[in-house]
Amino acid sequence: MAGYRIYWLNRDNRILARLEIDEPTDAAAIENARSILPSERDMACAGFEVWERSRLVHREKRVSPS
C-alpha cells in the first residue's frame, strides 16, 4: 500500500485541510478523496489534490452550481 496525502483546497488553491491515507493504487486514492469531499462543504472546499510523496497524482476542482 502506498501512502497518499489528500489536500482540500479553497477557491484560491490554499490548503484548508490535509489527510493521510493508505491505498493500493492511485485510482483508489482518488476515489477515496472524492467520497470524502462532500463532507468538507462547511470548510468552503473548492477542490482537492492527491499526492504520493512529491508526485501530484490528481487535482480536481468542484464545479460551482450556477
mmCIF file of the N, C-alpha and C atoms, coordinates in Angstrom:
data_MODEL
# 
_entry.id   MODEL 
# 
loop_
_atom_site.group_PDB 
_atom_site.id 
_atom_site.type_symbol 
_atom_site.label_atom_id 
_atom_site.label_alt_id 
_atom_site.label_comp_id 
_atom_site.label_asym_id 
_atom_site.label_entity_id 
_atom_site.label_seq_id 
_atom_site.pdbx_PDB_ins_code 
_atom_site.Cartn_x 
_atom_site.Cartn_y 
_atom_site.Cartn_z 
_atom_site.occupancy 
_atom_site.B_iso_or_equiv 
_atom_site.pdbx_formal_charge 
_atom_site.auth_seq_id 
_atom_site.auth_comp_id 
_atom_site.auth_asym_id 
_atom_site.auth_atom_id 
_atom_site.pdbx_PDB_model_num 
ATOM 1   N N  . MET A 1 1  ? 0.843   -1.192 0.000   1.00 0.00 ? 1  MET A N  1 
ATOM 2   C CA . MET A 1 1  ? 0.000   0.000  0.000   1.00 0.00 ? 1  MET A CA 1 
ATOM 3   C C  . MET A 1 1  ? 0.877   1.239  0.000   1.00 0.00 ? 1  MET A C  1 
ATOM 4   N N  . ALA A 1 2  ? 0.424   2.213  -0.752  1.00 0.00 ? 2  ALA A N  1 
ATOM 5   C CA . ALA A 1 2  ? 1.167   3.469  -0.835  1.00 0.00 ? 2  ALA A CA 1 
ATOM 6   C C  . ALA A 1 2  ? 0.547   4.502  0.097   1.00 0.00 ? 2  ALA A C  1 
ATOM 7   N N  . GLY A 1 3  ? 1.376   5.362  0.598   1.00 0.00 ? 3  GLY A N  1 
ATOM 8   C CA . GLY A 1 3  ? 0.914   6.459  1.433   1.00 0.00 ? 3  GLY A CA 1 
ATOM 9   C C  . GLY A 1 3  ? 0.594   7.664  0.572   1.00 0.00 ? 3  GLY A C  1 
ATOM 10  N N  . TYR A 1 4  ? -0.617  8.154  0.678   1.00 0.00 ? 4  TYR A N  1 
ATOM 11  C CA . TYR A 1 4  ? -1.061  9.321  -0.092  1.00 0.00 ? 4  TYR A CA 1 
ATOM 12  C C  . TYR A 1 4  ? -1.465  10.425 0.874   1.00 0.00 ? 4  TYR A C  1 
ATOM 13  N N  . ARG A 1 5  ? -1.432  11.649 0.378   1.00 0.00 ? 5  ARG A N  1 
ATOM 14  C CA . ARG A 1 5  ? -1.942  12.799 1.110   1.00 0.00 ? 5  ARG A CA 1 
ATOM 15  C C  . ARG A 1 5  ? -3.039  13.448 0.277   1.00 0.00 ? 5  ARG A C  1 
ATOM 16  N N  . ILE A 1 6  ? -4.144  13.750 0.929   1.00 0.00 ? 6  ILE A N  1 
ATOM 17  C CA . ILE A 1 6  ? -5.224  14.494 0.285   1.00 0.00 ? 6  ILE A CA 1 
ATOM 18  C C  . ILE A 1 6  ? -5.188  15.907 0.863   1.00 0.00 ? 6  ILE A C  1 
ATOM 19  N N  . TYR A 1 7  ? -5.177  16.895 -0.008  1.00 0.00 ? 7  TYR A N  1 
ATOM 20  C CA . TYR A 1 7  ? -5.251  18.291 0.412   1.00 0.00 ? 7  TYR A CA 1 
ATOM 21  C C  . TYR A 1 7  ? -6.561  18.867 -0.095  1.00 0.00 ? 7  TYR A C  1 
ATOM 22  N N  . TRP A 1 8  ? -7.386  19.393 0.817   1.00 0.00 ? 8  TRP A N  1 
ATOM 23  C CA . TRP A 1 8  ? -8.590  20.106 0.417   1.00 0.00 ? 8  TRP A CA 1 
ATOM 24  C C  . TRP A 1 8  ? -8.217  21.558 0.207   1.00 0.00 ? 8  TRP A C  1 
ATOM 25  N N  . LEU A 1 9  ? -8.691  22.126 -0.909  1.00 0.00 ? 9  LEU A N  1 
ATOM 26  C CA . LEU A 1 9  ? -8.295  23.472 -1.317  1.00 0.00 ? 9  LEU A CA 1 
ATOM 27  C C  . LEU A 1 9  ? -9.489  24.419 -1.344  1.00 0.00 ? 9  LEU A C  1 
ATOM 28  N N  . ASN A 1 10 ? -9.215  25.688 -1.043  1.00 0.00 ? 10 ASN A N  1 
ATOM 29  C CA . ASN A 1 10 ? -10.259 26.698 -1.200  1.00 0.00 ? 10 ASN A CA 1 
ATOM 30  C C  . ASN A 1 10 ? -10.210 27.240 -2.630  1.00 0.00 ? 10 ASN A C  1 
ATOM 31  N N  . ARG A 1 11 ? -11.004 28.245 -2.923  1.00 0.00 ? 11 ARG A N  1 
ATOM 32  C CA . ARG A 1 11 ? -11.072 28.803 -4.277  1.00 0.00 ? 11 ARG A CA 1 
ATOM 33  C C  . ARG A 1 11 ? -9.762  29.435 -4.727  1.00 0.00 ? 11 ARG A C  1 
ATOM 34  N N  . ASP A 1 12 ? -8.921  29.836 -3.783  1.00 0.00 ? 12 ASP A N  1 
ATOM 35  C CA . ASP A 1 12 ? -7.617  30.427 -4.097  1.00 0.00 ? 12 ASP A CA 1 
ATOM 36  C C  . ASP A 1 12 ? -6.503  29.385 -4.113  1.00 0.00 ? 12 ASP A C  1 
ATOM 37  N N  . ASN A 1 13 ? -6.880  28.117 -4.117  1.00 0.00 ? 13 ASN A N  1 
ATOM 38  C CA . ASN A 1 13 ? -5.939  26.988 -4.094  1.00 0.00 ? 13 ASN A CA 1 
ATOM 39  C C  . ASN A 1 13 ? -5.071  26.957 -2.846  1.00 0.00 ? 13 ASN A C  1 
ATOM 40  N N  . ARG A 1 14 ? -5.570  27.500 -1.770  1.00 0.00 ? 14 ARG A N  1 
ATOM 41  C CA . ARG A 1 14 ? -4.875  27.403 -0.485  1.00 0.00 ? 14 ARG A CA 1 
ATOM 42  C C  . ARG A 1 14 ? -5.395  26.185 0.263   1.00 0.00 ? 14 ARG A C  1 
ATOM 43  N N  . ILE A 1 15 ? -4.507  25.554 0.990   1.00 0.00 ? 15 ILE A N  1 
ATOM 44  C CA . ILE A 1 15 ? -4.854  24.325 1.698   1.00 0.00 ? 15 ILE A CA 1 
ATOM 45  C C  . ILE A 1 15 ? -5.736  24.627 2.904   1.00 0.00 ? 15 ILE A C  1 
ATOM 46  N N  . LEU A 1 16 ? -6.871  23.940 2.957   1.00 0.00 ? 16 LEU A N  1 
ATOM 47  C CA . LEU A 1 16 ? -7.794  24.043 4.086   1.00 0.00 ? 16 LEU A CA 1 
ATOM 48  C C  . LEU A 1 16 ? -7.541  22.933 5.105   1.00 0.00 ? 16 LEU A C  1 
ATOM 49  N N  . ALA A 1 17 ? -7.218  21.757 4.597   1.00 0.00 ? 17 ALA A N  1 
ATOM 50  C CA . ALA A 1 17 ? -7.009  20.599 5.469   1.00 0.00 ? 17 ALA A CA 1 
ATOM 51  C C  . ALA A 1 17 ? -6.210  19.549 4.720   1.00 0.00 ? 17 ALA A C  1 
ATOM 52  N N  . ARG A 1 18 ? -5.665  18.621 5.482   1.00 0.00 ? 18 ARG A N  1 
ATOM 53  C CA . ARG A 1 18 ? -4.858  17.540 4.908   1.00 0.00 ? 18 ARG A CA 1 
ATOM 54  C C  . ARG A 1 18 ? -5.221  16.235 5.603   1.00 0.00 ? 18 ARG A C  1 
ATOM 55  N N  . LEU A 1 19 ? -5.200  15.164 4.838   1.00 0.00 ? 19 LEU A N  1 
ATOM 56  C CA . LEU A 1 19 ? -5.473  13.840 5.381   1.00 0.00 ? 19 LEU A CA 1 
ATOM 57  C C  . LEU A 1 19 ? -4.496  12.855 4.754   1.00 0.00 ? 19 LEU A C  1 
ATOM 58  N N  . GLU A 1 20 ? -3.900  11.991 5.563   1.00 0.00 ? 20 GLU A N  1 
ATOM 59  C CA . GLU A 1 20 ? -3.027  10.943 5.050   1.00 0.00 ? 20 GLU A CA 1 
ATOM 60  C C  . GLU A 1 20 ? -3.816  9.643  4.995   1.00 0.00 ? 20 GLU A C  1 
ATOM 61  N N  . ILE A 1 21 ? -3.694  8.957  3.861   1.00 0.00 ? 21 ILE A N  1 
ATOM 62  C CA . ILE A 1 21 ? -4.411  7.700  3.661   1.00 0.00 ? 21 ILE A CA 1 
ATOM 63  C C  . ILE A 1 21 ? -3.464  6.671  3.046   1.00 0.00 ? 21 ILE A C  1 
ATOM 64  N N  . ASP A 1 22 ? -3.767  5.408  3.224   1.00 0.00 ? 22 ASP A N  1 
ATOM 65  C CA . ASP A 1 22 ? -3.048  4.322  2.567   1.00 0.00 ? 22 ASP A CA 1 
ATOM 66  C C  . ASP A 1 22 ? -4.006  3.642  1.613   1.00 0.00 ? 22 ASP A C  1 
ATOM 67  N N  . GLU A 1 23 ? -3.617  3.583  0.361   1.00 0.00 ? 23 GLU A N  1 
ATOM 68  C CA . GLU A 1 23 ? -4.428  2.929  -0.669  1.00 0.00 ? 23 GLU A CA 1 
ATOM 69  C C  . GLU A 1 23 ? -3.502  2.130  -1.574  1.00 0.00 ? 23 GLU A C  1 
ATOM 70  N N  . PRO A 1 24 ? -4.011  1.089  -2.226  1.00 0.00 ? 24 PRO A N  1 
ATOM 71  C CA . PRO A 1 24 ? -3.164  0.253  -3.077  1.00 0.00 ? 24 PRO A CA 1 
ATOM 72  C C  . PRO A 1 24 ? -2.813  0.881  -4.429  1.00 0.00 ? 24 PRO A C  1 
ATOM 73  N N  . THR A 1 25 ? -3.661  1.810  -4.911  1.00 0.00 ? 25 THR A N  1 
ATOM 74  C CA . THR A 1 25 ? -3.439  2.399  -6.239  1.00 0.00 ? 25 THR A CA 1 
ATOM 75  C C  . THR A 1 25 ? -3.797  3.878  -6.237  1.00 0.00 ? 25 THR A C  1 
ATOM 76  N N  . ASP A 1 26 ? -3.338  4.569  -7.288  1.00 0.00 ? 26 ASP A N  1 
ATOM 77  C CA . ASP A 1 26 ? -3.714  5.974  -7.477  1.00 0.00 ? 26 ASP A CA 1 
ATOM 78  C C  . ASP A 1 26 ? -5.227  6.109  -7.587  1.00 0.00 ? 26 ASP A C  1 
ATOM 79  N N  . ALA A 1 27 ? -5.834  5.230  -8.374  1.00 0.00 ? 27 ALA A N  1 
ATOM 80  C CA . ALA A 1 27 ? -7.285  5.301  -8.585  1.00 0.00 ? 27 ALA A CA 1 
ATOM 81  C C  . ALA A 1 27 ? -8.052  5.156  -7.274  1.00 0.00 ? 27 ALA A C  1 
ATOM 82  N N  . ALA A 1 28 ? -7.607  4.276  -6.412  1.00 0.00 ? 28 ALA A N  1 
ATOM 83  C CA . ALA A 1 28 ? -8.272  4.085  -5.125  1.00 0.00 ? 28 ALA A CA 1 
ATOM 84  C C  . ALA A 1 28 ? -8.120  5.322  -4.252  1.00 0.00 ? 28 ALA A C  1 
ATOM 85  N N  . ALA A 1 29 ? -6.958  5.952  -4.291  1.00 0.00 ? 29 ALA A N  1 
ATOM 86  C CA . ALA A 1 29 ? -6.740  7.166  -3.508  1.00 0.00 ? 29 ALA A CA 1 
ATOM 87  C C  . ALA A 1 29 ? -7.633  8.301  -4.007  1.00 0.00 ? 29 ALA A C  1 
ATOM 88  N N  . ILE A 1 30 ? -7.756  8.426  -5.323  1.00 0.00 ? 30 ILE A N  1 
ATOM 89  C CA . ILE A 1 30 ? -8.612  9.474  -5.902  1.00 0.00 ? 30 ILE A CA 1 
ATOM 90  C C  . ILE A 1 30 ? -10.067 9.223  -5.537  1.00 0.00 ? 30 ILE A C  1 
ATOM 91  N N  . GLU A 1 31 ? -10.518 8.001  -5.641  1.00 0.00 ? 31 GLU A N  1 
ATOM 92  C CA . GLU A 1 31 ? -11.908 7.671  -5.298  1.00 0.00 ? 31 GLU A CA 1 
ATOM 93  C C  . GLU A 1 31 ? -12.185 7.922  -3.818  1.00 0.00 ? 31 GLU A C  1 
ATOM 94  N N  . ASN A 1 32 ? -11.222 7.610  -2.980  1.00 0.00 ? 32 ASN A N  1 
ATOM 95  C CA . ASN A 1 32 ? -11.363 7.880  -1.546  1.00 0.00 ? 32 ASN A CA 1 
ATOM 96  C C  . ASN A 1 32 ? -11.531 9.381  -1.313  1.00 0.00 ? 32 ASN A C  1 
ATOM 97  N N  . ALA A 1 33 ? -10.706 10.178 -1.963  1.00 0.00 ? 33 ALA A N  1 
ATOM 98  C CA . ALA A 1 33 ? -10.799 11.638 -1.818  1.00 0.00 ? 33 ALA A CA 1 
ATOM 99  C C  . ALA A 1 33 ? -12.159 12.146 -2.282  1.00 0.00 ? 33 ALA A C  1 
ATOM 100 N N  . ARG A 1 34 ? -12.640 11.640 -3.395  1.00 0.00 ? 34 ARG A N  1 
ATOM 101 C CA . ARG A 1 34 ? -13.968 12.050 -3.902  1.00 0.00 ? 34 ARG A CA 1 
ATOM 102 C C  . ARG A 1 34 ? -15.074 11.681 -2.926  1.00 0.00 ? 34 ARG A C  1 
ATOM 103 N N  . SER A 1 35 ? -14.964 10.529 -2.308  1.00 0.00 ? 35 SER A N  1 
ATOM 104 C CA . SER A 1 35 ? -16.021 10.086 -1.402  1.00 0.00 ? 35 SER A CA 1 
ATOM 105 C C  . SER A 1 35 ? -16.055 10.912 -0.116  1.00 0.00 ? 35 SER A C  1 
ATOM 106 N N  . ILE A 1 36 ? -14.934 11.474 0.265   1.00 0.00 ? 36 ILE A N  1 
ATOM 107 C CA . ILE A 1 36 ? -14.850 12.288 1.473   1.00 0.00 ? 36 ILE A CA 1 
ATOM 108 C C  . ILE A 1 36 ? -15.210 13.740 1.187   1.00 0.00 ? 36 ILE A C  1 
ATOM 109 N N  . LEU A 1 37 ? -14.965 14.209 -0.010  1.00 0.00 ? 37 LEU A N  1 
ATOM 110 C CA . LEU A 1 37 ? -15.145 15.619 -0.374  1.00 0.00 ? 37 LEU A CA 1 
ATOM 111 C C  . LEU A 1 37 ? -16.487 16.229 0.030   1.00 0.00 ? 37 LEU A C  1 
ATOM 112 N N  . PRO A 1 38 ? -17.631 15.592 -0.221  1.00 0.00 ? 38 PRO A N  1 
ATOM 113 C CA . PRO A 1 38 ? -18.897 16.222 0.142   1.00 0.00 ? 38 PRO A CA 1 
ATOM 114 C C  . PRO A 1 38 ? -19.010 16.592 1.620   1.00 0.00 ? 38 PRO A C  1 
ATOM 115 N N  . SER A 1 39 ? -18.365 15.847 2.498   1.00 0.00 ? 39 SER A N  1 
ATOM 116 C CA . SER A 1 39 ? -18.465 16.162 3.919   1.00 0.00 ? 39 SER A CA 1 
ATOM 117 C C  . SER A 1 39 ? -17.612 17.356 4.313   1.00 0.00 ? 39 SER A C  1 
ATOM 118 N N  . GLU A 1 40 ? -16.865 17.898 3.374   1.00 0.00 ? 40 GLU A N  1 
ATOM 119 C CA . GLU A 1 40 ? -15.994 19.040 3.654   1.00 0.00 ? 40 GLU A CA 1 
ATOM 120 C C  . GLU A 1 40 ? -16.641 20.370 3.258   1.00 0.00 ? 40 GLU A C  1 
ATOM 121 N N  . ARG A 1 41 ? -17.891 20.387 2.890   1.00 0.00 ? 41 ARG A N  1 
ATOM 122 C CA . ARG A 1 41 ? -18.545 21.608 2.405   1.00 0.00 ? 41 ARG A CA 1 
ATOM 123 C C  . ARG A 1 41 ? -18.483 22.761 3.404   1.00 0.00 ? 41 ARG A C  1 
ATOM 124 N N  . ASP A 1 42 ? -18.560 22.448 4.668   1.00 0.00 ? 42 ASP A N  1 
ATOM 125 C CA . ASP A 1 42 ? -18.567 23.518 5.668   1.00 0.00 ? 42 ASP A CA 1 
ATOM 126 C C  . ASP A 1 42 ? -17.219 24.235 5.741   1.00 0.00 ? 42 ASP A C  1 
ATOM 127 N N  . MET A 1 43 ? -16.202 23.730 5.072   1.00 0.00 ? 43 MET A N  1 
ATOM 128 C CA . MET A 1 43 ? -14.894 24.380 5.064   1.00 0.00 ? 43 MET A CA 1 
ATOM 129 C C  . MET A 1 43 ? -14.709 25.227 3.809   1.00 0.00 ? 43 MET A C  1 
ATOM 130 N N  . ALA A 1 44 ? -15.739 25.463 3.017   1.00 0.00 ? 44 ALA A N  1 
ATOM 131 C CA . ALA A 1 44 ? -15.651 26.204 1.758   1.00 0.00 ? 44 ALA A CA 1 
ATOM 132 C C  . ALA A 1 44 ? -14.670 25.528 0.803   1.00 0.00 ? 44 ALA A C  1 
ATOM 133 N N  . CYS A 1 45 ? -14.727 24.227 0.765   1.00 0.00 ? 45 CYS A N  1 
ATOM 134 C CA . CYS A 1 45 ? -13.820 23.440 -0.064  1.00 0.00 ? 45 CYS A CA 1 
ATOM 135 C C  . CYS A 1 45 ? -14.193 23.581 -1.538  1.00 0.00 ? 45 CYS A C  1 
ATOM 136 N N  . ALA A 1 46 ? -13.212 23.938 -2.360  1.00 0.00 ? 46 ALA A N  1 
ATOM 137 C CA . ALA A 1 46 ? -13.445 24.121 -3.784  1.00 0.00 ? 46 ALA A CA 1 
ATOM 138 C C  . ALA A 1 46 ? -12.812 23.006 -4.617  1.00 0.00 ? 46 ALA A C  1 
ATOM 139 N N  . GLY A 1 47 ? -12.112 22.092 -3.969  1.00 0.00 ? 47 GLY A N  1 
ATOM 140 C CA . GLY A 1 47 ? -11.489 21.001 -4.701  1.00 0.00 ? 47 GLY A CA 1 
ATOM 141 C C  . GLY A 1 47 ? -10.470 20.291 -3.839  1.00 0.00 ? 47 GLY A C  1 
ATOM 142 N N  . PHE A 1 48 ? -9.715  19.403 -4.481  1.00 0.00 ? 48 PHE A N  1 
ATOM 143 C CA . PHE A 1 48 ? -8.702  18.658 -3.731  1.00 0.00 ? 48 PHE A CA 1 
ATOM 144 C C  . PHE A 1 48 ? -7.547  18.258 -4.629  1.00 0.00 ? 48 PHE A C  1 
ATOM 145 N N  . GLU A 1 49 ? -6.447  17.906 -4.012  1.00 0.00 ? 49 GLU A N  1 
ATOM 146 C CA . GLU A 1 49 ? -5.297  17.318 -4.684  1.00 0.00 ? 49 GLU A CA 1 
ATOM 147 C C  . GLU A 1 49 ? -4.926  16.040 -3.942  1.00 0.00 ? 49 GLU A C  1 
ATOM 148 N N  . VAL A 1 50 ? -4.451  15.063 -4.707  1.00 0.00 ? 50 VAL A N  1 
ATOM 149 C CA . VAL A 1 50 ? -3.942  13.818 -4.133  1.00 0.00 ? 50 VAL A CA 1 
ATOM 150 C C  . VAL A 1 50 ? -2.463  13.735 -4.494  1.00 0.00 ? 50 VAL A C  1 
ATOM 151 N N  . TRP A 1 51 ? -1.641  13.524 -3.488  1.00 0.00 ? 51 TRP A N  1 
ATOM 152 C CA . TRP A 1 51 ? -0.194  13.424 -3.666  1.00 0.00 ? 51 TRP A CA 1 
ATOM 153 C C  . TRP A 1 51 ? 0.319   12.109 -3.121  1.00 0.00 ? 51 TRP A C  1 
ATOM 154 N N  . GLU A 1 52 ? 1.333   11.568 -3.793  1.00 0.00 ? 52 GLU A N  1 
ATOM 155 C CA . GLU A 1 52 ? 2.108   10.453 -3.269  1.00 0.00 ? 52 GLU A CA 1 
ATOM 156 C C  . GLU A 1 52 ? 3.550   10.956 -3.204  1.00 0.00 ? 52 GLU A C  1 
ATOM 157 N N  . ARG A 1 53 ? 4.011   11.187 -2.001  1.00 0.00 ? 53 ARG A N  1 
ATOM 158 C CA . ARG A 1 53 ? 5.317   11.825 -1.774  1.00 0.00 ? 53 ARG A CA 1 
ATOM 159 C C  . ARG A 1 53 ? 5.356   13.154 -2.513  1.00 0.00 ? 53 ARG A C  1 
ATOM 160 N N  . SER A 1 54 ? 6.310   13.353 -3.432  1.00 0.00 ? 54 SER A N  1 
ATOM 161 C CA . SER A 1 54 ? 6.399   14.627 -4.151  1.00 0.00 ? 54 SER A CA 1 
ATOM 162 C C  . SER A 1 54 ? 5.694   14.591 -5.505  1.00 0.00 ? 54 SER A C  1 
ATOM 163 N N  . ARG A 1 55 ? 4.954   13.524 -5.779  1.00 0.00 ? 55 ARG A N  1 
ATOM 164 C CA . ARG A 1 55 ? 4.263   13.363 -7.062  1.00 0.00 ? 55 ARG A CA 1 
ATOM 165 C C  . ARG A 1 55 ? 2.793   13.746 -6.936  1.00 0.00 ? 55 ARG A C  1 
ATOM 166 N N  . LEU A 1 56 ? 2.401   14.742 -7.743  1.00 0.00 ? 56 LEU A N  1 
ATOM 167 C CA . LEU A 1 56 ? 0.988   15.100 -7.818  1.00 0.00 ? 56 LEU A CA 1 
ATOM 168 C C  . LEU A 1 56 ? 0.279   14.022 -8.624  1.00 0.00 ? 56 LEU A C  1 
ATOM 169 N N  . VAL A 1 57 ? -0.653  13.343 -7.992  1.00 0.00 ? 57 VAL A N  1 
ATOM 170 C CA . VAL A 1 57 ? -1.381  12.251 -8.627  1.00 0.00 ? 57 VAL A CA 1 
ATOM 171 C C  . VAL A 1 57 ? -2.613  12.779 -9.358  1.00 0.00 ? 57 VAL A C  1 
ATOM 172 N N  . HIS A 1 58 ? -3.333  13.699 -8.707  1.00 0.00 ? 58 HIS A N  1 
ATOM 173 C CA . HIS A 1 58 ? -4.611  14.164 -9.268  1.00 0.00 ? 58 HIS A CA 1 
ATOM 174 C C  . HIS A 1 58 ? -4.990  15.489 -8.631  1.00 0.00 ? 58 HIS A C  1 
ATOM 175 N N  . ARG A 1 59 ? -5.572  16.368 -9.447  1.00 0.00 ? 59 ARG A N  1 
ATOM 176 C CA . ARG A 1 59 ? -6.134  17.640 -8.957  1.00 0.00 ? 59 ARG A CA 1 
ATOM 177 C C  . ARG A 1 59 ? -7.550  17.734 -9.505  1.00 0.00 ? 59 ARG A C  1 
ATOM 178 N N  . GLU A 1 60 ? -8.477  18.081 -8.629  1.00 0.00 ? 60 GLU A N  1 
ATOM 179 C CA . GLU A 1 60 ? -9.871  18.171 -9.059  1.00 0.00 ? 60 GLU A CA 1 
ATOM 180 C C  . GLU A 1 60 ? -10.529 19.376 -8.409  1.00 0.00 ? 60 GLU A C  1 
ATOM 181 N N  . LYS A 1 61 ? -11.212 20.173 -9.211  1.00 0.00 ? 61 LYS A N  1 
ATOM 182 C CA . LYS A 1 61 ? -11.940 21.331 -8.710  1.00 0.00 ? 61 LYS A CA 1 
ATOM 183 C C  . LYS A 1 61 ? -13.421 20.997 -8.663  1.00 0.00 ? 61 LYS A C  1 
ATOM 184 N N  . ARG A 1 62 ? -14.077 21.474 -7.637  1.00 0.00 ? 62 ARG A N  1 
ATOM 185 C CA . ARG A 1 62 ? -15.530 21.298 -7.517  1.00 0.00 ? 62 ARG A CA 1 
ATOM 186 C C  . ARG A 1 62 ? -16.209 22.281 -8.461  1.00 0.00 ? 62 ARG A C  1 
ATOM 187 N N  . VAL A 1 63 ? -17.196 21.813 -9.163  1.00 0.00 ? 63 VAL A N  1 
ATOM 188 C CA . VAL A 1 63 ? -17.953 22.666 -10.071 1.00 0.00 ? 63 VAL A CA 1 
ATOM 189 C C  . VAL A 1 63 ? -19.020 23.387 -9.266  1.00 0.00 ? 63 VAL A C  1 
ATOM 190 N N  . SER A 1 64 ? -18.968 24.714 -9.305  1.00 0.00 ? 64 SER A N  1 
ATOM 191 C CA . SER A 1 64 ? -19.954 25.513 -8.555  1.00 0.00 ? 64 SER A CA 1 
ATOM 192 C C  . SER A 1 64 ? -21.276 25.527 -9.295  1.00 0.00 ? 64 SER A C  1 
ATOM 193 N N  . PRO A 1 65 ? -22.374 25.381 -8.576  1.00 0.00 ? 65 PRO A N  1 
ATOM 194 C CA . PRO A 1 65 ? -23.682 25.478 -9.245  1.00 0.00 ? 65 PRO A CA 1 
ATOM 195 C C  . PRO A 1 65 ? -23.915 26.896 -9.740  1.00 0.00 ? 65 PRO A C  1 
ATOM 196 N N  . SER A 1 66 ? -24.458 27.021 -10.931 1.00 0.00 ? 66 SER A N  1 
ATOM 197 C CA . SER A 1 66 ? -24.683 28.356 -11.479 1.00 0.00 ? 66 SER A CA 1 
ATOM 198 C C  . SER A 1 66 ? -26.120 28.774 -11.436 1.00 0.00 ? 66 SER A C  1 
# 
